[in-house]
Structure formats: C-alpha cells, structure tokens
Amino acid sequence: MTISLERLRRCTIAVDLGAARTRVYLKRTGLIVDEPTVAAVNIRTGGLIGVGALAERMTGRTPPHIRVVRPVAGGRVVDIAMAQRMLRFLVGNKLRRAWRRKALPSAAVCVPHDADPLAQRAAVETLTGLGARRVELVDTLLAAAVGCGLPVERPEATMIVVCGAATTQVAVLSLGSIVAAERVPVGGETIDHAVVQHVRNEHALMLPSQAVHPLHLALAGAGPSVDDTEVHGRDVATGLARSVRIDIEGIRAVVRTPLTGVLDAVGAVLRRCPPDLVADLAERGIMLAGGSAVLPGFDSLLREATGMPLHIADRPDTCAVEGLGAMLEGKLRPVVLDPLAS
C-alpha cells in the first residue's frame, strides 16, 4: 500500500490495534492509551464489564456468564463491534475533548503487511464507527521502522523484524518503500503455547497463562536460578494443584524450534533483495521491534543464523504507534529529487 505524508499530517489520532495490546497516539499530546486488547462481557445482559488490564486479569477466572474476548487476532480485527466498544472505553474523555476541538477528525491505523481487503476494511470500519471522517492505512513495517529511528527515506537498505503476539513480519526498506517483505504466523503466543505443551507432555501439568512469565525471566537470566525455577498448575490426571521444577535448558530448546520459521522468512527476504542492498545490511544489521522482540534467545539465534549485527529498539513494543505519530506530527520528510538541469 502507498501512503501520503500530506494526508497523514491531517490526521488527529494514530491507532495500533495489536493482538496483544492496543495503543492510541493523540497529535500534539503523545501516547494516551497502552492497554491489553481484551474485553470482558456479561453474556446475559451484553454489558461491558471491563477492558484492558482489568479484563486481562479476569482471563481464566470468570464465572460462566462472563466471557473474556479478544477482538483482534492475527493482526486483524475479528469483532468490529467489540473493538469499537473497547476503544470507546479506553480513550474516554481524552479523545472526546479532541473530537470537540475538531469535529470528525481523520485517523491513521497500522495494518499488517499484505493485509487482505477484508482486514483493511475491518480496521477502517472500526475507526469510522467511532466518528473518524477518514481513515488512513499504514503498513506496520514502515511505521515501526520510523518509530525505531531508521532512515527509511534514504536510498540505503534498512531491515526490520517486527515480532508481534501472533505474527512476525520481516522487511527490507529503501527510499520510503518496502523492497521485500514476509509475514509468518509465529509470535509470542506461539512461543507460550509451545512452552505450555512441553510442560504438559513432560510433567502432566496444565499451566495457567500467568505461569509462563517466570519462565521467560529464567531464560533471560533475570529470574531465579535453574534449580529454583518452580511453576504451579493443575495435574492433568487428578485435577489437583501441583508444583514442579522446570529444566530451563529443555525450555530453551522448545523456544528455539518455532523461531526457525522466522529465520526462514529472513532468508527469503534477503534472497529477493538486490545485492547492493544486502551489502548495506551487512554493515547496518537488523533492527528488532515489536512486543515479542525481547523473547529470550531470539536475538542470539538471529545473530548466529545471519551473521549480521543485531539491534533491539529502545522501546520495541511501542515502535509502530510512535512511528505513526511521527508521521502525523510531520517529522518524516521524504527525499526531494530535483530534476537535473539540462
């Protein structure tokens, strides 16, 4: 897709509807919303009980008449009505004040690379239902590259890997456009699912969703030692609560397996790039962004497989919305090509 920086500068808000978190950037204000993309609904009355962090804490702990839903899955809006209700609750008075200052403002939203027309239409309808007069679609890869501070507007190669909750996107950019890109269905949720399945197969233990985080800390070396890594869950056979000690080396091997799909995507993108751009990348390296960019062992695995320098963005989880906000503020300037004098 092509974007117009002039039209983006007319937008008032920028939205990043991710499978894990929703972020909203208000022009001349900054980031005003950074909450989990979760909503809790009373299925008897249809009332909204909670959204964001409150609804996420309810996951797996609700009675039968309360359902926790995720209106965004795989990088696309799957429940437009619920996404609108969630956004309306999250932005609250902050966005209503902006609406009063400028009736029916334009909005910009991130969409995954090569998103199909239905996914694009769902993103547009989500924001138009909130009152946006016009919605501009921006590729997540381009927005994240701008948010990381990469010189995407220059005639030189920049490579970015955006690791989300459901998908990972890889791209090489030059002159403000995407030269080659790939998207694979591997993300933070895939890693967590692999860890949960490993613990179930090895220890006959069902882990709650919150039990995976301590294992991430142990893998990164920021948690307890290997001997003290203990998790609590439900026994598969008896249904009783039980605790087991986890072999971190075994978890590390489990985590590396699904990440090989990302390595294949990186290789496919490099093979489709001109040699001059690949030579640029050998010096500049690869930028990691996205909420799952800090997965333990991901950076070292990518560095070993490609032999290129690897950099992790300062704030990898908010790169996309910050880049989109920079476009709204007019901070991105394309290279002006003057015609040669005859």
Kinemage of the C-alpha trace (Angstrom):
@kinemage 1
@onewidth
@group {chain A} dominant
@subgroup {mainchain}
@vectorlist {calphas} color= white
{ca met a 1} P 0.000 0.000 0.000
{ca thr a 2} L 1.112 3.571 -0.618
{ca ile a 3} L 0.815 6.365 1.916
{ca ser a 4} L 0.593 10.120 1.569
{ca leu a 5} L 2.528 12.049 4.189
{ca glu a 6} L 0.403 15.092 3.410
{ca arg a 7} L -2.813 13.224 4.244
{ca leu a 8} L -1.247 11.699 7.351
{ca arg a 9} L -0.349 15.164 8.652
{ca arg a 10} L -4.063 15.999 8.547
{ca cys a 11} L -4.878 13.109 10.908
{ca thr a 12} L -5.539 13.716 14.587
{ca ile a 13} L -5.063 10.244 16.091
{ca ala a 14} L -2.955 7.175 15.338
{ca val a 15} L -4.071 3.697 16.411
{ca asp a 16} L -2.141 0.438 16.625
{ca leu a 17} L -4.636 -2.394 17.078
{ca gly a 18} L -2.415 -5.295 18.047
{ca ala a 19} L -3.402 -8.794 19.038
{ca ala a 20} L -1.816 -8.274 22.464
{ca arg a 21} L -2.086 -4.528 23.134
{ca thr a 22} L -3.922 -1.506 21.767
{ca arg a 23} L -2.124 1.831 21.599
{ca val a 24} L -3.526 5.244 20.705
{ca tyr a 25} L -1.442 8.327 19.897
{ca leu a 26} L -3.041 11.778 20.012
{ca lys a 27} L -1.475 14.505 17.897
{ca arg a 28} L 0.450 17.134 19.899
{ca thr a 29} L -0.193 15.084 23.057
{ca gly a 30} L 1.565 11.737 22.645
{ca leu a 31} L 0.654 8.216 23.664
{ca ile a 32} L -2.643 8.282 25.588
{ca val a 33} L -3.613 4.579 25.586
{ca asp a 34} L -1.441 1.479 26.051
{ca glu a 35} L -3.655 -1.350 27.260
{ca pro a 36} L -4.157 -5.072 26.533
{ca thr a 37} L -6.573 -5.781 23.670
{ca val a 38} L -9.028 -7.617 25.903
{ca ala a 39} L -12.644 -7.042 26.927
{ca ala a 40} L -14.857 -8.811 29.464
{ca val a 41} L -18.567 -9.081 28.623
{ca asn a 42} L -21.620 -10.236 30.550
{ca ile a 43} L -23.239 -12.625 28.058
{ca arg a 44} L -26.601 -12.397 29.828
{ca thr a 45} L -27.010 -8.653 29.501
{ca gly a 46} L -24.413 -7.844 26.832
{ca gly a 47} L -22.874 -5.264 29.153
{ca leu a 48} L -19.187 -4.455 29.097
{ca ile a 49} L -17.641 -5.317 32.469
{ca gly a 50} L -14.053 -4.315 31.886
{ca val a 51} L -11.405 -3.717 29.232
{ca gly a 52} L -7.637 -3.613 29.089
{ca ala a 53} L -5.609 -4.689 32.098
{ca leu a 54} L -8.698 -5.306 34.227
{ca ala a 55} L -10.182 -7.706 31.663
{ca glu a 56} L -6.829 -9.445 31.181
{ca arg a 57} L -6.666 -10.249 34.894
{ca met a 58} L -10.059 -11.945 34.535
{ca thr a 59} L -8.766 -14.436 31.951
{ca gly a 60} L -9.380 -17.981 33.183
{ca arg a 61} L -11.073 -16.754 36.363
{ca thr a 62} L -14.588 -15.840 35.240
{ca pro a 63} L -17.931 -17.470 36.070
{ca pro a 64} L -19.981 -18.944 33.190
{ca his a 65} L -21.943 -15.740 32.487
{ca ile a 66} L -18.808 -13.631 31.929
{ca arg a 67} L -16.734 -14.102 28.790
{ca val a 68} L -13.302 -12.626 28.101
{ca val a 69} L -12.896 -11.835 24.397
{ca arg a 70} L -10.061 -10.574 22.199
{ca pro a 71} L -11.476 -8.535 19.296
{ca val a 72} L -8.150 -8.611 17.409
{ca ala a 73} L -6.487 -11.855 16.345
{ca gly a 74} L -3.640 -12.480 13.949
{ca gly a 75} L -3.186 -8.764 13.327
{ca arg a 76} L -6.749 -8.213 12.090
{ca val a 77} L -9.980 -7.070 13.725
{ca val a 78} L -12.266 -10.097 14.053
{ca asp a 79} L -15.043 -8.412 16.085
{ca ile a 80} L -15.653 -4.861 14.862
{ca ala a 81} L -18.435 -4.029 17.319
{ca met a 82} L -16.424 -5.197 20.331
{ca ala a 83} L -13.296 -3.399 19.105
{ca gln a 84} L -15.293 -0.165 18.851
{ca arg a 85} L -16.712 -0.584 22.356
{ca met a 86} L -13.279 -1.339 23.741
{ca leu a 87} L -11.681 1.694 22.053
{ca arg a 88} L -14.525 3.971 23.115
{ca phe a 89} L -13.994 2.913 26.724
{ca leu a 90} L -10.194 3.182 26.583
{ca val a 91} L -9.924 6.631 25.051
{ca gly a 92} L -12.619 8.046 27.315
{ca asn a 93} L -12.640 11.789 27.811
{ca lys a 94} L -9.178 12.233 26.278
{ca leu a 95} L -10.394 11.639 22.750
{ca arg a 96} L -13.787 13.238 23.281
{ca arg a 97} L -12.020 16.522 24.040
{ca ala a 98} L -10.105 16.208 20.753
{ca trp a 99} L -13.383 15.484 18.971
{ca arg a 100} L -14.841 18.729 20.317
{ca arg a 101} L -11.833 20.741 19.154
{ca lys a 102} L -12.145 19.363 15.629
{ca ala a 103} L -15.351 17.672 14.582
{ca leu a 104} L -14.933 14.298 12.905
{ca pro a 105} L -11.101 14.234 12.636
{ca ser a 106} L -9.149 11.884 10.426
{ca ala a 107} L -7.346 8.876 11.881
{ca ala a 108} L -4.444 6.621 10.907
{ca val a 109} L -4.188 2.943 11.776
{ca cys a 110} L -1.469 0.303 11.407
{ca val a 111} L -2.282 -2.803 9.367
{ca pro a 112} L -0.051 -5.876 8.804
{ca his a 113} L 1.948 -6.168 5.624
{ca asp a 114} L -0.082 -7.584 2.718
{ca ala a 115} L -3.295 -7.425 4.738
{ca asp a 116} L -6.222 -8.678 2.667
{ca pro a 117} L -9.055 -6.267 1.718
{ca leu a 118} L -11.347 -7.672 4.416
{ca ala a 119} L -8.769 -6.973 7.131
{ca gln a 120} L -8.249 -3.446 5.801
{ca arg a 121} L -11.984 -2.816 5.682
{ca ala a 122} L -12.419 -4.082 9.255
{ca ala a 123} L -9.763 -1.648 10.504
{ca val a 124} L -11.420 1.233 8.645
{ca glu a 125} L -14.908 0.400 9.924
{ca thr a 126} L -13.626 0.142 13.495
{ca leu a 127} L -12.456 3.769 13.459
{ca thr a 128} L -15.222 5.221 11.314
{ca gly a 129} L -17.663 3.755 13.813
{ca leu a 130} L -16.013 5.970 16.431
{ca gly a 131} L -16.602 9.088 14.336
{ca ala a 132} L -13.457 9.392 12.222
{ca arg a 133} L -14.152 11.205 8.962
{ca arg a 134} L -11.337 9.493 7.092
{ca val a 135} L -9.021 6.581 7.934
{ca glu a 136} L -5.509 6.232 6.508
{ca leu a 137} L -3.935 2.758 6.429
{ca val a 138} L -0.199 2.478 7.092
{ca asp a 139} L 1.907 -0.669 6.846
{ca thr a 140} L 3.057 -1.753 10.308
{ca leu a 141} L 6.556 -2.433 8.990
{ca leu a 142} L 7.003 1.125 7.724
{ca ala a 143} L 5.537 2.669 10.879
{ca ala a 144} L 7.735 0.530 13.141
{ca ala a 145} L 10.856 1.385 11.126
{ca val a 146} L 10.129 5.104 11.531
{ca gly a 147} L 9.479 4.608 15.243
{ca cys a 148} L 12.850 2.851 15.625
{ca gly a 149} L 14.611 5.847 14.086
{ca leu a 150} L 15.694 4.011 10.940
{ca pro a 151} L 16.461 6.248 7.908
{ca val a 152} L 13.749 4.706 5.765
{ca glu a 153} L 13.557 7.739 3.451
{ca arg a 154} L 17.176 7.429 2.288
{ca pro a 155} L 18.464 5.384 -0.693
{ca glu a 156} L 20.036 2.754 1.561
{ca ala a 157} L 18.847 -0.530 2.971
{ca thr a 158} L 17.298 -0.895 6.410
{ca met a 159} L 15.997 -4.220 7.684
{ca ile a 160} L 13.416 -4.598 10.422
{ca val a 161} L 11.858 -7.609 12.123
{ca val a 162} L 8.580 -6.819 13.916
{ca cys a 163} L 7.737 -9.584 16.384
{ca gly a 164} L 4.126 -9.406 17.484
{ca ala a 165} L 1.941 -11.602 19.618
{ca ala a 166} L 0.507 -13.590 16.700
{ca thr a 167} L 2.763 -12.882 13.702
{ca thr a 168} L 6.301 -11.825 12.846
{ca gln a 169} L 6.925 -9.522 9.891
{ca val a 170} L 10.286 -9.081 8.153
{ca ala a 171} L 11.111 -6.370 5.615
{ca val a 172} L 13.896 -4.522 3.849
{ca leu a 173} L 13.112 -0.864 3.170
{ca ser a 174} L 14.683 1.803 0.991
{ca leu a 175} L 13.538 5.243 -0.246
{ca gly a 176} L 10.442 5.139 1.957
{ca ser a 177} L 9.099 1.903 0.478
{ca ile a 178} L 9.237 -1.811 1.162
{ca val a 179} L 11.611 -3.651 -1.181
{ca ala a 180} L 10.807 -7.164 0.050
{ca ala a 181} L 8.792 -8.476 2.977
{ca glu a 182} L 7.495 -11.675 4.535
{ca arg a 183} L 4.962 -12.445 7.252
{ca val a 184} L 4.950 -15.700 9.241
{ca pro a 185} L 2.396 -16.881 11.845
{ca val a 186} L 4.972 -17.094 14.638
{ca gly a 187} L 4.860 -14.753 17.625
{ca gly a 188} L 4.851 -14.514 21.378
{ca glu a 189} L 1.650 -16.552 21.657
{ca thr a 190} L 3.231 -19.342 19.598
{ca ile a 191} L 6.194 -19.463 21.971
{ca asp a 192} L 3.968 -19.517 25.046
{ca his a 193} L 1.832 -22.298 23.561
{ca ala a 194} L 4.964 -24.377 22.845
{ca val a 195} L 6.121 -23.939 26.453
{ca val a 196} L 2.708 -24.900 27.856
{ca gln a 197} L 2.576 -28.015 25.664
{ca his a 198} L 6.104 -29.009 26.678
{ca val a 199} L 5.276 -28.801 30.388
{ca arg a 200} L 2.069 -30.788 29.816
{ca asn a 201} L 3.867 -33.535 27.902
{ca glu a 202} L 6.880 -33.756 30.222
{ca his a 203} L 5.231 -33.218 33.609
{ca ala a 204} L 1.492 -33.896 33.009
{ca leu a 205} L 0.806 -30.376 34.297
{ca met a 206} L -1.560 -27.744 32.877
{ca leu a 207} L -0.053 -24.286 33.298
{ca pro a 208} L -2.104 -21.109 33.754
{ca ser a 209} L -1.320 -18.290 31.339
{ca gln a 210} L 0.453 -16.248 34.015
{ca ala a 211} L 2.902 -19.071 34.792
{ca val a 212} L 4.839 -18.595 31.532
{ca his a 213} L 6.253 -15.189 32.525
{ca pro a 214} L 8.585 -16.539 35.267
{ca leu a 215} L 9.988 -18.987 32.723
{ca his a 216} L 10.767 -16.075 30.364
{ca leu a 217} L 12.657 -14.355 33.187
{ca ala a 218} L 14.612 -17.511 33.936
{ca leu a 219} L 15.522 -17.927 30.258
{ca ala a 220} L 16.743 -14.340 30.126
{ca gly a 221} L 18.794 -14.781 33.275
{ca ala a 222} L 16.709 -12.190 35.156
{ca gly a 223} L 14.752 -14.674 37.237
{ca pro a 224} L 15.606 -17.371 39.752
{ca ser a 225} L 18.302 -19.952 39.142
{ca val a 226} L 17.648 -23.130 37.207
{ca asp a 227} L 17.351 -25.237 40.361
{ca asp a 228} L 14.795 -22.863 41.884
{ca thr a 229} L 12.553 -22.438 38.827
{ca glu a 230} L 9.235 -23.791 40.012
{ca val a 231} L 5.807 -23.439 38.432
{ca his a 232} L 2.339 -24.204 39.745
{ca gly a 233} L -0.535 -25.678 37.788
{ca arg a 234} L -3.216 -28.337 37.611
{ca asp a 235} L -2.432 -32.032 37.389
{ca val a 236} L -3.783 -33.493 34.138
{ca ala a 237} L -4.886 -36.783 35.717
{ca thr a 238} L -6.184 -35.790 39.157
{ca gly a 239} L -7.133 -32.151 38.591
{ca leu a 240} L -5.371 -31.191 41.825
{ca ala a 241} L -2.942 -28.309 42.258
{ca arg a 242} L 0.688 -29.365 41.890
{ca ser a 243} L 4.122 -27.751 41.581
{ca val a 244} L 7.085 -28.951 39.516
{ca arg a 245} L 10.654 -27.814 38.919
{ca ile a 246} L 11.393 -26.960 35.307
{ca asp a 247} L 14.567 -27.713 33.350
{ca ile a 248} L 15.363 -24.365 31.749
{ca glu a 249} L 17.631 -25.926 29.121
{ca gly a 250} L 14.724 -28.028 27.902
{ca ile a 251} L 12.522 -24.921 27.712
{ca arg a 252} L 15.242 -23.113 25.778
{ca ala a 253} L 15.293 -25.891 23.173
{ca val a 254} L 11.494 -25.760 22.905
{ca val a 255} L 11.564 -21.991 22.352
{ca arg a 256} L 14.151 -22.213 19.562
{ca thr a 257} L 12.070 -24.629 17.488
{ca pro a 258} L 9.229 -22.305 16.360
{ca leu a 259} L 11.672 -19.428 15.859
{ca thr a 260} L 13.197 -21.273 12.903
{ca gly a 261} L 10.178 -20.079 10.894
{ca val a 262} L 11.345 -16.501 11.429
{ca leu a 263} L 14.831 -17.440 10.201
{ca asp a 264} L 13.309 -18.848 7.018
{ca ala a 265} L 11.424 -15.583 6.471
{ca val a 266} L 14.604 -13.539 6.937
{ca gly a 267} L 16.414 -15.707 4.381
{ca ala a 268} L 13.541 -15.393 1.878
{ca val a 269} L 13.560 -11.597 2.161
{ca leu a 270} L 17.328 -11.373 1.683
{ca arg a 271} L 17.202 -13.611 -1.387
{ca arg a 272} L 14.709 -11.248 -3.053
{ca cys a 273} L 16.793 -8.120 -2.398
{ca pro a 274} L 19.334 -6.637 -4.834
{ca pro a 275} L 22.972 -7.341 -3.898
{ca asp a 276} L 23.682 -3.647 -3.203
{ca leu a 277} L 21.021 -3.540 -0.500
{ca val a 278} L 22.223 -6.782 1.089
{ca ala a 279} L 25.731 -5.300 1.218
{ca asp a 280} L 24.309 -2.319 3.149
{ca leu a 281} L 22.699 -4.674 5.633
{ca ala a 282} L 25.986 -6.449 6.303
{ca glu a 283} L 27.183 -3.189 7.899
{ca arg a 284} L 23.977 -1.785 9.406
{ca gly a 285} L 22.462 -5.050 10.594
{ca ile a 286} L 18.901 -5.885 11.595
{ca met a 287} L 16.558 -3.949 13.881
{ca leu a 288} L 14.249 -5.917 16.187
{ca ala a 289} L 10.928 -4.334 17.170
{ca gly a 290} L 7.554 -5.448 18.477
{ca gly a 291} L 6.362 -6.605 21.862
{ca ser a 292} L 7.932 -10.069 21.441
{ca ala a 293} L 11.338 -8.773 20.328
{ca val a 294} L 12.705 -9.347 23.822
{ca leu a 295} L 11.891 -13.059 23.830
{ca pro a 296} L 14.834 -14.845 25.477
{ca gly a 297} L 17.341 -16.179 22.965
{ca phe a 298} L 15.667 -14.651 19.908
{ca asp a 299} L 18.374 -12.043 19.273
{ca ser a 300} L 21.253 -14.504 19.666
{ca leu a 301} L 19.560 -17.046 17.401
{ca leu a 302} L 19.030 -14.442 14.674
{ca arg a 303} L 22.580 -13.162 15.017
{ca glu a 304} L 24.057 -16.656 14.673
{ca ala a 305} L 21.893 -17.549 11.658
{ca thr a 306} L 22.533 -14.359 9.640
{ca gly a 307} L 25.979 -13.277 10.795
{ca met a 308} L 24.729 -9.664 10.828
{ca pro a 309} L 24.776 -7.137 13.659
{ca leu a 310} L 21.531 -7.100 15.615
{ca his a 311} L 19.919 -4.173 17.412
{ca ile a 312} L 16.848 -4.090 19.642
{ca ala a 313} L 14.820 -0.885 19.641
{ca asp a 314} L 14.829 1.213 22.800
{ca arg a 315} L 11.064 0.726 23.204
{ca pro a 316} L 10.290 -2.180 20.864
{ca asp a 317} L 6.658 -2.562 21.945
{ca thr a 318} L 5.587 0.985 21.001
{ca cys a 319} L 7.669 1.499 17.843
{ca ala a 320} L 4.725 1.177 15.435
{ca val a 321} L 2.444 3.713 17.103
{ca glu a 322} L 5.337 6.095 17.815
{ca gly a 323} L 6.361 5.939 14.154
{ca leu a 324} L 2.792 6.587 13.087
{ca gly a 325} L 2.677 9.507 15.499
{ca ala a 326} L 5.893 10.916 13.999
{ca met a 327} L 4.235 10.882 10.573
{ca leu a 328} L 1.222 12.725 11.990
{ca glu a 329} L 3.486 15.351 13.544
{ca gly a 330} L 5.309 15.861 10.231
{ca lys a 331} L 8.687 14.619 11.496
{ca leu a 332} L 9.263 12.325 8.484
{ca arg a 333} L 10.444 14.161 5.390
{ca pro a 334} L 10.874 12.293 2.085
{ca val a 335} L 13.955 12.813 -0.025
{ca val a 336} L 13.334 15.548 -2.604
{ca leu a 337} L 14.695 14.613 -6.018
{ca asp a 338} L 15.380 17.727 -8.104
{ca pro a 339} L 15.364 17.209 -11.876
{ca leu a 340} L 18.757 17.534 -13.500
{ca ala a 341} L 19.329 20.808 -15.245
{ca ser a 342} L 19.533 20.419 -18.994
